[in-house]
Amino acid sequence: MLDLNLRVHSDLHLPSDIVTHKHFIDGQYLESASGDVTERVAPSHGVVVSRAAKGTEAEVNLAVAAARRAFDNGRWCRIAAKERAIVLTKVADLIEQNVERFALIESLESGKPISQARCEVGGAAELWRFAASLARTSTGETHNNLGDDILAMTVKEPIGVVSIITPWNFPFWILSQKLPFALAAGCTCVIKPSEFTPSTTAMLADLLVQAGMPEGVCNIVLGHGDPVGALMTSHSDVDMVSFTGSTAVGKKVAEVASDTLKKVTSELGGKNPQVIMPDADLDAAADAVVFGVYFNVGQCCNSSSRIIVHQDIANAFIEKVVALSKKVVFGNPLHADTQVGAIVTTEHQQKIDTYVQDAINQGATVHLGGAGMHVEGLSNQFYQPTVISNVRPDMAISREEVFGPVLTVLTFQTLDEAIQITNDTEYGLSAGIWSENINNCLEFSRRANAGTIWTNTWMDGFPEVTFGGMKQSGQGREIGQYGFDEFLEIKSMVMRIGKTRAPWVGDT
């Protein structure tokens, strides 16, 4: 057994009742017409913790129809932005009042540490508040210099009905990167959470009702990608799809949506590097690397799954990372001090291990971990913190999104080489550099092909700062002003003052 910092099963008690959820459509809670349900087994404890209605095309059609009616009759988009902002702010307040309840079920369904679930849910409230502020401050443009008889303006209008499809790794946070901004713009929505983590999205329905959200504005359909997500993507009455998930599924979403030419925004995979220069604060960099690869068990689109280290300091830096990795608290997600929990499914755990074993077979060196892990009193859905070097850029573990607690180490000699390795990927979500030399930081930031660049830090985020990727990491942006603008259409209005238009057809 590795010398790791583990938190095993203790006297921490699981909830005695299984949480149950129905669809939320047009202000009503509905069972599936089929009567089918999906059960979620906690990856950490191996017991059923939630049971959700399993949606069909029938529920999607009902939800889309409700959202369409609510948009077309203007019960949300035509009210004053101040009124929308008031509702969104009330939702934020209610989220903060329910952090503990939401965090517990999210921790159990996803396997993430409860401390991180609390931060995720509580932090999401700030996304709702910021979105509320954007509702009140949205403006267009006027053009009064086109001539004395012409006045033109551009106005921003909600795009319409939006399908929101969210993943399992940050179910409430990612929902809150999308939904309040769509609602602030005046859109109506149909939401599908992952079948692995449906609870916090389903529980949000109660908060929306309490906050005064009109019926039909926000609808939730539970179930699987097929048929629920597929129909939400292709439905002719849906005007836009906002999707977060894998690049492979994102491509399918874009393809299906193209039949109706609806707008698609997508936040997809990443293979995010941190470049470590010789002049960096190596202790701070090592801590950020460990955080970046193990946060949420590495099941994070922004995970820094590869580091690019100057060859002169590579061995020393690896030693620092390994030493810190052994101090990270793995194990029972319900322990307040646990930092790394369980893998979401056994299938995903096997996928992670396949990447690792293939790399080993191709000559990579394992400095730590490299296998699944059993935690006493819990399930076997845990994976050892893993650090691998002697990785070539052409290896799958170096190029593909592993989505687990696995760090690959590559080396470089010059900044140009580091940038080349950084950009040698189909992804472009985020990247970072550690250096005390401002010129290194600026050059890297300008030349790295990624939607977010961090300098001497990792994964700092704010509601005001937009997020999104380049290349196959996605299209469009979330949060910030740009994330809000994604849900708006631009309309130009040209008005002639008086009867000054010259006739086109003259007198005969």
Secondary structure, 3 states (H helix, E strand, C coil): CCCCEEECCCCCCCCCCCEEECEEECCEEECCCCCCEEEEECCCCCCEEEEEECCCHHHHHHHHHHHHHHHHCCCCCCCCHHHHHHHHHHHHHHHHHCHHHHHHHHHHHHCCCHHHHHHHHHHHHHHHHHHHHHHHHCCCEEECCCCCCEEEEEEEEECCEEEEECCCCCHHHHHHHHHHHHHHHCCEEEEECCCCCCHHHHHHHHHHHHHCCCCCCEEECCCCHHHHHHHHHHCCCCCEEEEECCHHHHHHHHHHHHHHCCEEEEECCCCCEEEECCCCCHHHHHHHHHHHHHHHHHCCCCCCCEEEEECCCHHHHHHHHHHHHCCCEEECCCCCCCCECCCCCHHHHHHHHHHHHHHHHCCCEEEECCCEECCCCCCCCEECCEEEECCCCCCHHHHCCCCCCEEEEEEECCHHHHHHHHHCCCEECEEEEECCCHHHHHHHHHHCCCCEEEECCCCCCCCCCCECCEECCEECCECHHHHHHCCEEEEEEEEECCCCCCCCCCCC
